[in-house]
């Protein structure tokens, strides 16, 4: 079967280091740090008191005030990022065929802030005070649902929930929808807003978060560095506009990059810890390259999952070495989580945007806070300063709790 070519034509970014693609990418290039003391609630008594929060975000800039009150913050982010992607792509939403346009937006957790607030109300004031919008605000699919409603997208619509792989799985699944001709346009990515009392305390209880940099948040997220001590939570959304090449060309769209491959599998090992040695993460990257018809030595850059945890950074490095062999030492690698924190279900969407802009502009974002090399972690992680390099092929990795692995391959458009 002849498959459609699929291209990225619009980028919508809501992040702790900037809102909009230009602010986001300039932040990446500058090595901007988005990690600060938590401001959304009083975290004084919490073992982790820092996060990557989205600053200066007003949902009413993107959504009707009345409607915004009926949405959780994670949906606010998705709506805003989708609107930005539509504007960036130059799409006239009134002129497209809504039956041929769809939305795949993943979230690892969904409306946790709403869940927390409504439970507090239940315990304090009883069941009669629960909001009738509680459930539709909280459930994880509602970001995709609200986006579809707002923009009249009647085509394929779904919410992928694969923890930290959700955003990448969403883009990969949307890519396949377009490849096989089931839609002309898809808006895809991830959204998350879990910087809440329950979210922070829950991840801290797992010993997953960095808790020793509460007084020095700018140095807390340090992927691949020997002194890393856990990840830092982030929030936001990353949505890309994907189109078949035929549809994009017909309307004269600007093309950032071509999506050429998608790999997904599962470690089937442990609920939170990746399998030792990164065997299935390596296989996931190779699946994406096989799908793209590319050889490992053709890859120039890897946007790493790079969480700043021992198990991930060690395992991902081993996976890269296993998948790429000697070529692993010629690759440029970086983790934008060093700047944004770990945006959970939104991470894959934001990192796909970073990867597409890396290909278009030849600028590789740095891994900031890289100071002390660790034994066995000896690849080029683009330490502290951006690098200029012609990138023709790149991959973006996402690995989630439950062993969910996802990888997309992007290529410079020709």
C-alpha positions in Angstrom: 0.0 0.0 0.0 1.3 3.5 -0.9 1.4 5.5 2.3 0.9 9.2 2.5 3.8 11.4 3.5 3.2 13.3 6.7 4.6 16.7 7.6 4.5 19.1 10.6 3.1 22.5 9.6 2.2 24.1 13.0 3.6 24.3 16.5 1.9 25.2 19.7 3.9 25.4 22.9 2.9 26.2 26.5 5.9 25.6 28.7 7.7 26.8 31.8 10.3 28.6 29.7 8.0 30.3 27.3 4.6 30.4 25.6 4.6 30.1 21.8 7.2 28.4 19.6 9.6 31.4 19.4 9.7 32.1 23.1 10.1 28.3 23.8 12.9 27.8 21.3 14.7 31.0 22.3 14.5 29.8 25.9 16.0 26.4 24.9 18.8 28.1 22.9 19.6 30.3 25.8 19.6 27.5 28.3 16.8 29.1 30.2 15.8 27.4 33.5 12.1 27.2 34.2 12.4 25.5 37.6 11.4 27.6 40.6 9.8 27.4 44.0 6.2 26.1 43.7 3.7 29.0 43.7 0.4 27.3 43.0 0.1 26.0 46.6 2.0 26.3 49.8 4.6 23.6 49.6 6.5 24.5 52.8 5.9 21.1 54.4 6.6 19.1 51.3 9.8 17.2 50.7 9.9 18.6 47.2 9.1 22.3 46.9 10.1 23.0 43.3 8.6 22.6 39.9 8.5 23.9 36.3 5.3 26.0 36.4 3.9 27.9 33.4 4.1 31.5 34.2 2.0 34.5 32.9 -0.7 32.2 31.5 -4.2 33.5 31.3 -6.7 31.0 29.9 -9.0 33.8 28.9 -6.5 34.8 26.2 -7.5 31.6 24.4 -10.9 30.5 25.8 -14.2 32.2 26.6 -14.3 33.1 30.3 -17.4 31.1 31.0 -16.1 28.0 29.2 -12.7 28.3 30.9 -14.4 28.0 34.3 -15.7 24.6 33.2 -12.3 23.2 32.3 -9.3 22.0 34.3 -5.9 23.7 33.9 -4.6 20.7 31.8 -7.5 21.4 29.3 -6.7 25.1 29.3 -3.1 24.3 28.2 -4.3 22.0 25.4 -6.8 24.5 24.1 -4.2 27.2 24.1 -1.5 25.1 22.5 -3.9 23.9 19.8 -5.0 27.4 19.0 -1.3 28.4 18.7 -0.6 25.5 16.4 -3.5 26.4 14.2 -2.4 30.0 13.9 1.2 29.0 13.3 0.1 26.6 10.5 -2.0 29.3 8.9 -5.0 27.1 8.9 -8.4 28.6 8.3 -10.4 26.3 10.5 -13.6 27.4 8.8 -12.4 26.3 5.4 -11.1 22.8 6.2 -13.2 19.6 5.9 -14.0 18.9 9.6 -14.8 15.3 8.8 -11.2 14.9 7.7 -9.6 16.7 10.6 -9.0 15.0 14.0 -7.3 15.4 17.4 -5.1 13.0 19.4 -4.1 14.6 22.7 -2.6 12.5 25.5 -2.3 13.2 29.2 -0.6 11.1 31.8 -2.9 12.1 34.6 -5.7 14.4 33.4 -7.5 16.9 35.7 -5.7 16.2 38.9 -6.2 19.7 40.2 -10.0 19.4 39.8 -9.9 16.0 41.4 -8.1 17.4 44.4 -10.3 20.5 44.8 -13.5 18.5 44.5 -12.4 15.9 47.0 -11.6 18.7 49.5 -15.1 20.1 48.9 -16.6 16.6 49.4 -14.9 16.1 52.7 -15.5 19.6 54.0 -19.1 20.3 52.8 -20.6 16.9 51.7 -21.7 15.4 48.4 -24.3 18.0 47.6 -21.6 20.6 47.0 -19.7 18.7 44.3 -19.7 20.5 41.0 -21.8 19.1 38.1 -18.7 19.7 36.0 -16.4 17.7 38.2 -16.3 14.6 36.0 -16.1 16.3 32.6 -13.4 18.6 34.0 -11.3 15.8 35.4 -11.4 12.9 33.0 -8.2 12.5 30.9 -9.9 12.5 27.5 -11.6 15.9 27.9 -8.7 17.9 26.6 -9.1 16.1 23.2 -12.9 16.4 23.5 -12.9 20.1 24.2 -10.4 20.8 21.4 -12.6 18.8 18.9 -15.7 20.8 20.0 -14.0 24.2 19.9 -12.6 23.7 16.4 -15.2 21.5 14.8 -12.9 18.5 14.4 -15.1 15.5 13.5 -12.4 13.2 12.4 -10.5 10.6 14.4 -10.3 11.7 18.1 -8.7 10.0 21.0 -6.7 10.4 24.3 -3.7 8.3 24.7 -2.8 7.6 28.3 0.7 6.0 28.5 2.2 8.0 31.4 5.2 9.9 30.2 5.0 8.4 26.7 1.5 9.9 26.1 2.5 12.8 24.0 4.8 10.9 21.7 2.3 8.0 21.3 -0.4 10.6 20.4 1.8 12.1 17.6 2.8 8.6 16.4 -0.7 7.3 16.3 -1.9 10.5 14.5 0.9 10.0 12.0 -0.4 6.5 11.2 -3.9 7.9 10.8 -2.6 10.3 8.1 -0.3 7.8 6.5 -3.2 5.5 5.8 -5.5 8.2 4.5 -8.1 8.3 7.4 -7.7 12.1 7.8 -6.0 15.1 6.1 -5.1 17.1 9.2 -4.4 15.9 12.8 -3.6 18.0 15.9 -1.6 15.9 18.2 0.6 16.0 21.3 0.2 16.1 25.1 -0.9 18.2 28.0 -0.4 18.1 31.8 -1.1 20.1 34.9 -0.2 17.9 37.8 1.8 20.5 39.9 -0.8 20.1 42.7 -0.6 18.9 46.3 -1.5 15.3 45.4 0.7 15.2 42.3 3.8 16.5 44.0 3.4 14.4 47.2 2.6 11.3 45.3 5.7 11.4 43.1 7.8 12.4 46.1 6.5 9.4 48.1 7.8 7.2 45.2 11.3 8.7 45.8 11.2 9.8 42.1 11.5 13.6 42.6 14.5 15.7 43.4 14.2 16.8 47.0 17.7 18.1 47.8 17.6 21.3 45.7 14.7 23.1 47.3 16.9 26.1 48.0 18.6 25.9 44.6 15.9 25.0 42.1 17.9 26.2 39.0 20.3 23.3 39.5 17.8 20.6 40.4 17.2 19.0 37.0 20.5 17.7 35.7 20.0 14.8 33.2 23.0 12.5 32.7 25.1 14.4 35.4 26.6 12.2 38.0 25.0 14.2 40.8 21.4 14.0 39.5 19.0 13.1 42.2 15.5 12.7 40.7 13.3 14.5 38.3 11.5 17.8 38.7 7.8 18.1 37.7 6.8 20.4 34.9 3.5 21.4 33.3 2.2 22.7 30.0 1.2 21.4 26.6 2.8 20.7 23.2 0.6 20.3 20.1 1.7 19.9 16.5 -0.4 20.3 13.4 0.2 17.3 11.2 -0.9 17.1 7.6 -0.6 14.8 4.6 2.0 16.3 2.3 -0.6 16.6 -0.4 -2.9 18.6 1.8 -0.1 20.9 3.1 1.1 21.6 -0.5 -2.3 22.3 -1.7 -2.6 25.2 0.7 1.0 26.4 0.5 1.9 25.5 4.1 5.2 26.1 5.7 6.8 22.7 6.6 9.0 22.3 9.6 9.9 18.6 9.2 8.6 15.4 7.9 7.5 12.6 10.3 8.9 9.4 8.8 8.8 6.7 11.5 7.1 5.6 14.7 8.1 2.9 17.2 6.3 1.7 20.3 6.7 -1.3 22.6 6.8 -2.2 26.3 9.5 -3.3 28.7 6.9 -5.6 30.4 9.2 -5.4 33.4 8.1 -3.2 36.3 5.4 -0.6 37.0 7.8 2.3 37.4 11.4 1.1 36.8 12.7 0.6 33.2 14.2 -2.7 32.4 17.9 -2.8 33.1 20.2 -2.2 30.1 17.5 -0.5 28.0 16.9 -3.5 25.8 13.4 -2.6 24.8 14.1 1.1 24.6 16.8 0.3 22.0 14.3 -1.9 20.2 11.8 1.0 20.2 14.3 3.3 18.5 15.1 0.7 15.9 11.4 0.1 15.3 11.0 3.8 14.5 14.0 3.7 12.1 12.7 0.5 10.5 9.3 2.2 10.0 11.1 5.1 8.4 13.3 3.0 6.2 16.4 4.6 7.8 19.7 3.1 9.1 21.0 4.0 12.5 24.0 5.8 11.1 21.7 8.2 9.3 20.5 9.7 12.6 22.2 13.0 13.6 20.3 14.0 16.8 18.4 12.3 19.7 16.0 14.4 21.8 16.4 12.1 24.8 13.8 11.2 27.4 16.5 12.3 29.9 14.6 12.6 33.1 17.5 13.3 35.6 16.9 10.0 37.4 19.5 7.2 37.7 17.5 4.5 36.1 16.4 6.5 33.1 19.7 8.2 32.3 21.8 5.1 32.7 19.3 2.9 30.8 18.7 5.3 28.0 22.5 5.7 27.5 22.8 2.0 27.3 19.9 1.8 24.9 21.4 4.3 22.6 24.7 2.5 22.6 22.9 -0.8 21.9 20.8 0.6 19.0 23.5 2.7 17.4 26.8 0.9 18.1 29.8 3.0 17.3 27.6 5.7 15.8 26.3 6.5 19.3 29.5 8.5 19.9 28.8 10.6 16.8 25.3 11.6 17.8 24.3 14.8 19.3 22.0 14.1 22.3 20.2 16.5 24.7 17.4 16.6 27.3 15.2 19.7 27.3 13.9 18.5 30.7 17.0 20.1 32.2 15.2 23.4 31.5 11.4 22.6 31.5 11.3 19.9 34.1 9.5 16.7 33.3 6.2 17.6 31.8 4.8 14.0 32.1 2.2 13.4 29.5 3.0 16.7 27.8 6.7 16.0 27.5 6.5 14.1 24.2 4.6 16.9 22.5 6.9 19.6 23.7 10.0 17.6 22.7 8.6 16.9 19.3 8.3 20.6 18.8 11.9 21.1 20.0 13.1 18.3 17.6 11.3 19.8 14.6 12.8 23.2 15.3 16.2 21.7 15.7 15.9 20.1 12.3 14.6 23.4 10.7 17.1 25.7 12.3 20.2 23.5 12.9 20.4 24.5 16.6 20.6 21.7 19.1 19.3 22.6 22.6 21.7 22.1 25.4 21.5 19.8 28.5 22.0 22.4 31.2 23.4 21.7 34.6 25.8 19.1 33.2 28.8 19.4 35.4 30.2 16.0 36.4 30.4 13.1 34.0 29.2 9.8 35.3 30.8 6.4 34.7 29.5 4.8 31.6 27.5 8.0 30.6 30.0 9.1 28.0 28.0 10.3 25.0 27.7 13.8 23.7 24.8 15.2 25.7 25.4 18.8 24.4 26.4 20.1 27.8 25.3 23.6 28.9 25.5 25.4 25.6 23.5 24.9 22.3 25.4 23.5 19.3 25.0 24.4 15.7 24.8 21.4 13.4 23.0 20.4 10.2 20.4 17.9 11.4 18.8 15.8 8.6 17.4 13.0 10.8 16.4 13.1 14.4 14.5 11.0 16.8 12.6 11.9 20.0 12.3 9.4 22.8 9.6 9.0 25.5 9.6 6.3 28.1 6.7 6.0 30.6 5.7 4.2 33.8 4.4 0.7 33.0 7.3 0.2 30.6 5.6 2.2 27.8 8.2 3.2 25.2 7.5 5.5 22.2 9.8 7.0 19.6 9.2 9.2 16.5 11.6 9.8 13.7 11.7 13.2 12.0 13.5 14.2 8.8 14.4 17.4 7.1 11.8 18.0 4.5 12.9 17.6 0.9 
